[in-house]
């Protein structure tokens, strides 16, 4: 849920940056920037999550083999749990950013 909400919030942040910098950009350009800005910030988030796991021996990306939650995947899964967690987070961010762009397009003139 946090990644869905961050996708929405990051779009708003990106749109605010463009609006503060210039008023000559058309509405679709602002929304495209907001969407790509949101996805870029999410990528940085995932990299920082990975670095945090490496430095603190944490498990934010669900990469450890021993986990009480069984990494949310069956024993014979083809992909490692960290990849599944990162992809789920990324998909949620993209959905949130897409919803935010649609809402901004409809409501902001």
N, CA, C and O atoms as a GROMACS GRO file, in nm:
protein
  436
    1UNK      N    1   0.082  -0.119   0.000
    1UNK     CA    2   0.000   0.000   0.000
    1UNK      C    3   0.087   0.126   0.000
    1UNK      O    4   0.053   0.226  -0.063
    2UNK      N    5   0.199   0.120   0.070
    2UNK     CA    6   0.285   0.238   0.077
    2UNK      C    7   0.341   0.273  -0.061
    2UNK      O    8   0.359   0.391  -0.092
    3UNK      N    9   0.368   0.173  -0.144
    3UNK     CA   10   0.421   0.200  -0.277
    3UNK      C   11   0.313   0.257  -0.369
    3UNK      O   12   0.342   0.342  -0.454
    4UNK      N   13   0.191   0.213  -0.353
    4UNK     CA   14   0.080   0.270  -0.430
    4UNK      C   15   0.063   0.418  -0.394
    4UNK      O   16   0.051   0.503  -0.482
    5UNK      N   17   0.063   0.448  -0.266
    5UNK     CA   18   0.046   0.586  -0.221
    5UNK      C   19   0.167   0.673  -0.257
    5UNK      O   20   0.151   0.791  -0.288
    6UNK      N   21   0.286   0.615  -0.252
    6UNK     CA   22   0.404   0.693  -0.290
    6UNK      C   23   0.401   0.724  -0.439
    6UNK      O   24   0.444   0.832  -0.480
    7UNK      N   25   0.352   0.631  -0.520
    7UNK     CA   26   0.339   0.659  -0.663
    7UNK      C   27   0.248   0.778  -0.688
    7UNK      O   28   0.277   0.862  -0.774
    8UNK      N   29   0.139   0.786  -0.612
    8UNK     CA   30   0.047   0.899  -0.624
    8UNK      C   31   0.114   1.028  -0.578
    8UNK      O   32   0.108   1.130  -0.646
    9UNK      N   33   0.178   1.022  -0.462
    9UNK     CA   34   0.241   1.142  -0.406
    9UNK      C   35   0.356   1.193  -0.490
    9UNK      O   36   0.373   1.314  -0.505
   10UNK      N   37   0.437   1.102  -0.544
   10UNK     CA   38   0.551   1.143  -0.625
   10UNK      C   39   0.506   1.211  -0.754
   10UNK      O   40   0.575   1.301  -0.802
   11UNK      N   41   0.393   1.171  -0.810
   11UNK     CA   42   0.339   1.240  -0.929
   11UNK      C   43   0.306   1.384  -0.894
   11UNK      O   44   0.339   1.476  -0.968
   12UNK      N   45   0.239   1.402  -0.780
   12UNK     CA   46   0.207   1.538  -0.738
   12UNK      C   47   0.330   1.622  -0.716
   12UNK      O   48   0.333   1.740  -0.752
   13UNK      N   49   0.434   1.562  -0.658
   13UNK     CA   50   0.559   1.632  -0.635
   13UNK      C   51   0.625   1.670  -0.768
   13UNK      O   52   0.672   1.783  -0.784
   14UNK      N   53   0.628   1.578  -0.862
   14UNK     CA   54   0.684   1.607  -0.995
   14UNK      C   55   0.607   1.715  -1.068
   14UNK      O   56   0.666   1.802  -1.132
   15UNK      N   57   0.474   1.709  -1.060
   15UNK     CA   58   0.392   1.812  -1.125
   15UNK      C   59   0.416   1.949  -1.061
   15UNK      O   60   0.419   2.050  -1.132
   16UNK      N   61   0.433   1.953  -0.931
   16UNK     CA   62   0.460   2.080  -0.861
   16UNK      C   63   0.594   2.138  -0.904
   16UNK      O   64   0.607   2.259  -0.919
   17UNK      N   65   0.694   2.052  -0.923
   17UNK     CA   66   0.825   2.099  -0.967
   17UNK      C   67   0.815   2.163  -1.104
   17UNK      O   68   0.870   2.271  -1.127
   18UNK      N   69   0.745   2.098  -1.197
   18UNK     CA   70   0.731   2.152  -1.332
   18UNK      C   71   0.652   2.283  -1.330
   18UNK      O   72   0.689   2.379  -1.398
   19UNK      N   73   0.545   2.287  -1.253
   19UNK     CA   74   0.465   2.410  -1.247
   19UNK      C   75   0.543   2.525  -1.186
   19UNK      O   76   0.525   2.639  -1.227
   20UNK      N   77   0.630   2.498  -1.091
   20UNK     CA   78   0.710   2.603  -1.030
   20UNK      C   79   0.821   2.651  -1.124
   20UNK      O   80   0.860   2.768  -1.120
   21UNK      N   81   0.871   2.560  -1.206
   21UNK     CA   82   0.983   2.594  -1.294
   21UNK      C   83   0.940   2.669  -1.420
   21UNK      O   84   1.011   2.759  -1.465
   22UNK      N   85   0.826   2.633  -1.476
   22UNK     CA   86   0.785   2.693  -1.602
   22UNK      C   87   0.635   2.680  -1.620
   22UNK      O   88   0.574   2.581  -1.577
   23UNK      N   89   0.576   2.777  -1.683
   23UNK     CA   90   0.433   2.770  -1.714
   23UNK      C   91   0.408   2.748  -1.862
   23UNK      O   92   0.294   2.745  -1.907
   24UNK      N   93   0.515   2.731  -1.938
   24UNK     CA   94   0.502   2.716  -2.084
   24UNK      C   95   0.481   2.572  -2.128
   24UNK      O   96   0.461   2.546  -2.246
   25UNK      N   97   0.486   2.478  -2.036
   25UNK     CA   98   0.472   2.337  -2.071
   25UNK      C   99   0.323   2.301  -2.072
   25UNK      O  100   0.248   2.340  -1.983
   26UNK      N  101   0.283   2.226  -2.174
   26UNK     CA  102   0.142   2.187  -2.185
   26UNK      C  103   0.107   2.079  -2.083
   26UNK      O  104   0.195   2.016  -2.024
   27UNK      N  105  -0.022   2.058  -2.064
   27UNK     CA  106  -0.072   1.965  -1.962
   27UNK      C  107  -0.020   1.821  -1.982
   27UNK      O  108   0.024   1.759  -1.885
   28UNK      N  109  -0.025   1.766  -2.104
   28UNK     CA  110   0.029   1.630  -2.121
   28UNK      C  111   0.178   1.621  -2.086
   28UNK      O  112   0.223   1.520  -2.031
   29UNK      N  113   0.255   1.724  -2.119
   29UNK     CA  114   0.398   1.725  -2.086
   29UNK      C  115   0.421   1.723  -1.936
   29UNK      O  116   0.510   1.654  -1.887
   30UNK      N  117   0.340   1.800  -1.864
   30UNK     CA  118   0.351   1.803  -1.718
   30UNK      C  119   0.318   1.665  -1.660
   30UNK      O  120   0.388   1.617  -1.570
   31UNK      N  121   0.213   1.603  -1.711
   31UNK     CA  122   0.172   1.472  -1.659
   31UNK      C  123   0.272   1.363  -1.693
   31UNK      O  124   0.295   1.273  -1.612
   32UNK      N  125   0.330   1.368  -1.811
   32UNK     CA  126   0.433   1.270  -1.848
   32UNK      C  127   0.554   1.285  -1.757
   32UNK      O  128   0.610   1.186  -1.710
   33UNK      N  129   0.593   1.411  -1.732
   33UNK     CA  130   0.705   1.432  -1.640
   33UNK      C  131   0.671   1.380  -1.501
   33UNK      O  132   0.753   1.313  -1.439
   34UNK      N  133   0.552   1.411  -1.452
   34UNK     CA  134   0.512   1.364  -1.320
   34UNK      C  135   0.515   1.212  -1.309
   34UNK      O  136   0.560   1.158  -1.209
   35UNK      N  137   0.466   1.144  -1.413
   35UNK     CA  138   0.465   0.997  -1.414
   35UNK      C  139   0.607   0.941  -1.412
   35UNK      O  140   0.638   0.855  -1.330
   36UNK      N  141   0.693   0.990  -1.502
   36UNK     CA  142   0.829   0.938  -1.508
   36UNK      C  143   0.910   0.976  -1.384
   36UNK      O  144   0.995   0.900  -1.339
   37UNK      N  145   0.883   1.094  -1.328
   37UNK     CA  146   0.949   1.136  -1.205
   37UNK      C  147   0.912   1.041  -1.092
   37UNK      O  148   0.998   1.003  -1.012
   38UNK      N  149   0.786   1.003  -1.084
   38UNK     CA  150   0.739   0.910  -0.981
   38UNK      C  151   0.809   0.775  -0.992
   38UNK      O  152   0.854   0.720  -0.892
   39UNK      N  153   0.818   0.723  -1.112
   39UNK     CA  154   0.882   0.593  -1.132
   39UNK      C  155   1.032   0.602  -1.100
   39UNK      O  156   1.089   0.509  -1.041
   40UNK      N  157   1.096   0.712  -1.137
   40UNK     CA  158   1.238   0.731  -1.108
   40UNK      C  159   1.263   0.736  -0.957
   40UNK      O  160   1.357   0.673  -0.908
   41UNK      N  161   1.180   0.809  -0.884
   41UNK     CA  162   1.196   0.814  -0.739
   41UNK      C  163   1.175   0.676  -0.678
   41UNK      O  164   1.240   0.641  -0.579
   42UNK      N  165   1.084   0.598  -0.735
   42UNK     CA  166   1.063   0.463  -0.685
   42UNK      C  167   1.188   0.376  -0.705
   42UNK      O  168   1.224   0.297  -0.618
   43UNK      N  169   1.253   0.391  -0.818
   43UNK     CA  170   1.376   0.314  -0.843
   43UNK      C  171   1.481   0.350  -0.739
   43UNK      O  172   1.548   0.262  -0.684
   44UNK      N  173   1.497   0.480  -0.711
   44UNK     CA  174   1.591   0.520  -0.606
   44UNK      C  175   1.552   0.460  -0.471
   44UNK      O  176   1.638   0.417  -0.395
   45UNK      N  177   1.423   0.457  -0.442
   45UNK     CA  178   1.372   0.399  -0.318
   45UNK      C  179   1.416   0.252  -0.308
   45UNK      O  180   1.467   0.210  -0.204
   46UNK      N  181   1.398   0.176  -0.416
   46UNK     CA  182   1.434   0.035  -0.413
   46UNK      C  183   1.585   0.016  -0.398
   46UNK      O  184   1.629  -0.077  -0.330
   47UNK      N  185   1.664   0.101  -0.460
   47UNK     CA  186   1.810   0.093  -0.445
   47UNK      C  187   1.849   0.121  -0.301
   47UNK      O  188   1.933   0.052  -0.244
   48UNK      N  189   1.788   0.224  -0.242
   48UNK     CA  190   1.817   0.255  -0.102
   48UNK      C  191   1.771   0.143  -0.009
   48UNK      O  192   1.836   0.116   0.092
   49UNK      N  193   1.661   0.080  -0.042
   49UNK     CA  194   1.615  -0.036   0.036
   49UNK      C  195   1.718  -0.149   0.030
   49UNK      O  196   1.747  -0.213   0.131
   50UNK      N  197   1.771  -0.171  -0.088
   50UNK     CA  198   1.873  -0.275  -0.106
   50UNK      C  199   2.000  -0.241  -0.027
   50UNK      O  200   2.056  -0.326   0.042
   51UNK      N  201   2.046  -0.116  -0.038
   51UNK     CA  202   2.166  -0.074   0.034
   51UNK      C  203   2.144  -0.087   0.185
   51UNK      O  204   2.232  -0.132   0.258
   52UNK      N  205   2.026  -0.047   0.230
   52UNK     CA  206   1.993  -0.060   0.372
   52UNK      C  207   1.998  -0.205   0.417
   52UNK      O  208   2.050  -0.234   0.525
   53UNK      N  209   1.945  -0.295   0.337
   53UNK     CA  210   1.951  -0.438   0.370
   53UNK      C  211   2.095  -0.488   0.378
   53UNK      O  212   2.131  -0.565   0.467
   54UNK      N  213   2.177  -0.443   0.283
   54UNK     CA  214   2.317  -0.488   0.281
   54UNK      C  215   2.394  -0.437   0.402
   54UNK      O  216   2.472  -0.512   0.462
   55UNK      N  217   2.374  -0.312   0.437
   55UNK     CA  218   2.450  -0.253   0.547
   55UNK      C  219   2.401  -0.298   0.684
   55UNK      O  220   2.481  -0.317   0.776
   56UNK      N  221   2.270  -0.314   0.698
   56UNK     CA  222   2.214  -0.347   0.831
   56UNK      C  223   2.177  -0.495   0.845
   56UNK      O  224   2.127  -0.537   0.949
   57UNK      N  225   2.201  -0.572   0.739
   57UNK     CA  226   2.162  -0.714   0.736
   57UNK      C  227   2.012  -0.728   0.761
   57UNK      O  228   1.967  -0.821   0.828
   58UNK      N  229   1.936  -0.633   0.707
   58UNK     CA  230   1.791  -0.634   0.721
   58UNK      C  231   1.726  -0.724   0.617
   58UNK      O  232   1.794  -0.798   0.546
   59UNK      N  233   1.594  -0.716   0.609
   59UNK     CA  234   1.522  -0.801   0.516
   59UNK      C  235   1.406  -0.725   0.452
   59UNK      O  236   1.299  -0.783   0.431
   60UNK      N  237   1.425  -0.598   0.422
   60UNK     CA  238   1.318  -0.517   0.364
   60UNK      C  239   1.277  -0.568   0.226
   60UNK      O  240   1.162  -0.553   0.187
   61UNK      N  241   1.370  -0.628   0.154
   61UNK     CA  242   1.339  -0.677   0.020
   61UNK      C  243   1.308  -0.827   0.017
   61UNK      O  244   1.301  -0.887  -0.090
   62UNK      N  245   1.291  -0.886   0.132
   62UNK     CA  246   1.253  -1.027   0.146
   62UNK      C  247   1.348  -1.122   0.073
   62UNK      O  248   1.304  -1.220   0.013
   63UNK      N  249   1.477  -1.094   0.078
   63UNK     CA  250   1.574  -1.176   0.007
   63UNK      C  251   1.626  -1.292   0.089
   63UNK      O  252   1.680  -1.387   0.034
   64UNK      N  253   1.611  -1.285   0.220
   64UNK     CA  254   1.668  -1.389   0.304
   64UNK      C  255   1.593  -1.521   0.288
   64UNK      O  256   1.471  -1.523   0.272
   65UNK      N  257   1.667  -1.628   0.294
   65UNK     CA  258   1.607  -1.761   0.280
   65UNK      C  259   1.523  -1.798   0.402
   65UNK      O  260   1.419  -1.863   0.388
   66UNK      N  261   1.566  -1.757   0.520
   66UNK     CA  262   1.494  -1.790   0.643
   66UNK      C  263   1.408  -1.670   0.681
   66UNK      O  264   1.459  -1.565   0.720
   67UNK      N  265   1.279  -1.690   0.670
   67UNK     CA  266   1.186  -1.581   0.700
   67UNK      C  267   1.058  -1.643   0.752
   67UNK      O  268   1.008  -1.740   0.696
   68UNK      N  269   1.006  -1.587   0.858
   68UNK     CA  270   0.885  -1.642   0.918
   68UNK      C  271   0.768  -1.638   0.821
   68UNK      O  272   0.679  -1.722   0.828
   69UNK      N  273   0.767  -1.542   0.732
   69UNK     CA  274   0.658  -1.528   0.636
   69UNK      C  275   0.678  -1.617   0.513
   69UNK      O  276   0.597  -1.614   0.421
   70UNK      N  277   0.783  -1.695   0.511
   70UNK     CA  278   0.816  -1.783   0.397
   70UNK      C  279   0.831  -1.702   0.269
   70UNK      O  280   0.812  -1.755   0.160
   71UNK      N  281   0.865  -1.575   0.283
   71UNK     CA  282   0.891  -1.487   0.168
   71UNK      C  283   0.773  -1.475   0.073
   71UNK      O  284   0.790  -1.434  -0.042
   72UNK      N  285   0.655  -1.510   0.120
   72UNK     CA  286   0.534  -1.499   0.038
   72UNK      C  287   0.542  -1.578  -0.091
   72UNK      O  288   0.484  -1.538  -0.192
   73UNK      N  289   0.614  -1.688  -0.090
   73UNK     CA  290   0.626  -1.767  -0.211
   73UNK      C  291   0.644  -1.916  -0.177
   73UNK      O  292   0.693  -1.949  -0.070
   74UNK      N  293   0.604  -2.003  -0.269
   74UNK     CA  294   0.618  -2.147  -0.243
   74UNK      C  295   0.763  -2.192  -0.249
   74UNK      O  296   0.850  -2.122  -0.302
   75UNK      N  297   0.788  -2.311  -0.196
   75UNK     CA  298   0.922  -2.367  -0.190
   75UNK      C  299   0.987  -2.378  -0.328
   75UNK      O  300   1.105  -2.346  -0.344
   76UNK      N  301   0.914  -2.423  -0.427
   76UNK     CA  302   0.971  -2.446  -0.559
   76UNK      C  303   0.964  -2.328  -0.654
   76UNK      O  304   0.968  -2.347  -0.775
   77UNK      N  305   0.955  -2.207  -0.600
   77UNK     CA  306   0.942  -2.089  -0.686
   77UNK      C  307   1.067  -2.071  -0.772
   77UNK      O  308   1.179  -2.099  -0.728
   78UNK      N  309   1.047  -2.024  -0.895
   78UNK     CA  310   1.158  -2.006  -0.987
   78UNK      C  311   1.236  -1.877  -0.959
   78UNK      O  312   1.357  -1.873  -0.983
   79UNK      N  313   1.170  -1.774  -0.911
   79UNK     CA  314   1.235  -1.645  -0.887
   79UNK      C  315   1.264  -1.628  -0.738
   79UNK      O  316   1.187  -1.675  -0.654
   80UNK      N  317   1.374  -1.561  -0.706
   80UNK     CA  318   1.402  -1.535  -0.565
   80UNK      C  319   1.302  -1.435  -0.506
   80UNK      O  320   1.245  -1.353  -0.578
   81UNK      N  321   1.281  -1.444  -0.376
   81UNK     CA  322   1.179  -1.362  -0.310
   81UNK      C  323   1.206  -1.213  -0.325
   81UNK      O  324   1.112  -1.134  -0.337
   82UNK      N  325   1.333  -1.172  -0.324
   82UNK     CA  326   1.366  -1.030  -0.339
   82UNK      C  327   1.317  -0.974  -0.470
   82UNK      O  328   1.269  -0.861  -0.475
   83UNK      N  329   1.329  -1.051  -0.577
   83UNK     CA  330   1.281  -1.006  -0.707
   83UNK      C  331   1.129  -0.991  -0.706
   83UNK      O  332   1.075  -0.894  -0.758
   84UNK      N  333   1.061  -1.088  -0.648
   84UNK     CA  334   0.915  -1.083  -0.641
   84UNK      C  335   0.871  -0.961  -0.561
   84UNK      O  336   0.778  -0.891  -0.601
   85UNK      N  337   0.936  -0.934  -0.448
   85UNK     CA  338   0.902  -0.818  -0.366
   85UNK      C  339   0.926  -0.688  -0.442
   85UNK      O  340   0.841  -0.599  -0.440
   86UNK      N  341   1.039  -0.676  -0.509
   86UNK     CA  342   1.070  -0.555  -0.585
   86UNK      C  343   0.972  -0.534  -0.700
   86UNK      O  344   0.930  -0.421  -0.725
   87UNK      N  345   0.937  -0.641  -0.769
   87UNK     CA  346   0.842  -0.628  -0.880
   87UNK      C  347   0.703  -0.590  -0.830
   87UNK      O  348   0.636  -0.507  -0.891
   88UNK      N  349   0.658  -0.650  -0.719
   88UNK     CA  350   0.529  -0.612  -0.661
   88UNK      C  351   0.529  -0.465  -0.622
   88UNK      O  352   0.431  -0.394  -0.647
   89UNK      N  353   0.637  -0.419  -0.559
   89UNK     CA  354   0.648  -0.279  -0.520
   89UNK      C  355   0.645  -0.188  -0.643
   89UNK      O  356   0.578  -0.084  -0.641
   90UNK      N  357   0.716  -0.226  -0.747
   90UNK     CA  358   0.722  -0.144  -0.869
   90UNK      C  359   0.586  -0.138  -0.938
   90UNK      O  360   0.544  -0.032  -0.983
   91UNK      N  361   0.519  -0.250  -0.946
   91UNK     CA  362   0.386  -0.253  -1.009
   91UNK      C  363   0.289  -0.166  -0.931
   91UNK      O  364   0.210  -0.092  -0.991
   92UNK      N  365   0.294  -0.173  -0.799
   92UNK     CA  366   0.206  -0.087  -0.717
   92UNK      C  367   0.236   0.060  -0.740
   92UNK      O  368   0.144   0.142  -0.746
   93UNK      N  369   0.363   0.095  -0.751
   93UNK     CA  370   0.400   0.235  -0.777
   93UNK      C  371   0.350   0.280  -0.914
   93UNK      O  372   0.299   0.391  -0.927
   94UNK      N  373   0.365   0.197  -1.015
   94UNK     CA  374   0.320   0.231  -1.149
   94UNK      C  375   0.168   0.249  -1.151
   94UNK      O  376   0.118   0.342  -1.214
   95UNK      N  377   0.095   0.161  -1.084
   95UNK     CA  378  -0.051   0.173  -1.078
   95UNK      C  379  -0.090   0.303  -1.007
   95UNK      O  380  -0.177   0.375  -1.054
   96UNK      N  381  -0.024   0.332  -0.894
   96UNK     CA  382  -0.053   0.456  -0.822
   96UNK      C  383  -0.022   0.579  -0.906
   96UNK      O  384  -0.101   0.673  -0.909
   97UNK      N  385   0.091   0.578  -0.973
   97UNK     CA  386   0.128   0.691  -1.059
   97UNK      C  387   0.029   0.705  -1.175
   97UNK      O  388  -0.010   0.816  -1.210
   98UNK      N  389  -0.012   0.594  -1.233
   98UNK     CA  390  -0.110   0.599  -1.342
   98UNK      C  391  -0.244   0.654  -1.296
   98UNK      O  392  -0.305   0.735  -1.366
   99UNK      N  393  -0.289   0.610  -1.179
   99UNK     CA  394  -0.414   0.664  -1.125
   99UNK      C  395  -0.404   0.813  -1.097
   99UNK      O  396  -0.498   0.888  -1.122
  100UNK      N  397  -0.289   0.855  -1.044
  100UNK     CA  398  -0.269   0.998  -1.015
  100UNK      C  399  -0.270   1.080  -1.143
  100UNK      O  400  -0.329   1.188  -1.147
  101UNK      N  401  -0.206   1.031  -1.248
  101UNK     CA  402  -0.203   1.102  -1.376
  101UNK      C  403  -0.344   1.115  -1.433
  101UNK      O  404  -0.383   1.221  -1.482
  102UNK      N  405  -0.419   1.007  -1.426
  102UNK     CA  406  -0.558   1.012  -1.476
  102UNK      C  407  -0.639   1.112  -1.395
  102UNK      O  408  -0.714   1.192  -1.453
  103UNK      N  409  -0.625   1.110  -1.264
  103UNK     CA  410  -0.699   1.203  -1.179
  103UNK      C  411  -0.658   1.347  -1.206
  103UNK      O  412  -0.743   1.435  -1.212
  104UNK      N  413  -0.528   1.372  -1.222
  104UNK     CA  414  -0.481   1.508  -1.253
  104UNK      C  415  -0.533   1.552  -1.390
  104UNK      O  416  -0.574   1.667  -1.406
  105UNK      N  417  -0.531   1.463  -1.486
  105UNK     CA  418  -0.578   1.499  -1.621
  105UNK      C  419  -0.725   1.539  -1.618
  105UNK      O  420  -0.766   1.633  -1.686
  106UNK      N  421  -0.804   1.467  -1.541
  106UNK     CA  422  -0.948   1.494  -1.535
  106UNK      C  423  -0.978   1.620  -1.455
  106UNK      O  424  -1.062   1.701  -1.495
  107UNK      N  425  -0.909   1.639  -1.343
  107UNK     CA  426  -0.945   1.748  -1.252
  107UNK      C  427  -0.871   1.879  -1.274
  107UNK      O  428  -0.928   1.985  -1.249
  108UNK      N  429  -0.748   1.876  -1.320
  108UNK     CA  430  -0.670   1.999  -1.335
  108UNK      C  431  -0.686   2.051  -1.477
  108UNK      O  432  -0.667   1.978  -1.574
  109UNK      N  433  -0.721   2.175  -1.487
  109UNK     CA  434  -0.740   2.231  -1.622
  109UNK      C  435  -0.618   2.306  -1.670
  109UNK      O  436  -0.618   2.359  -1.781
   0.00000   0.00000   0.00000
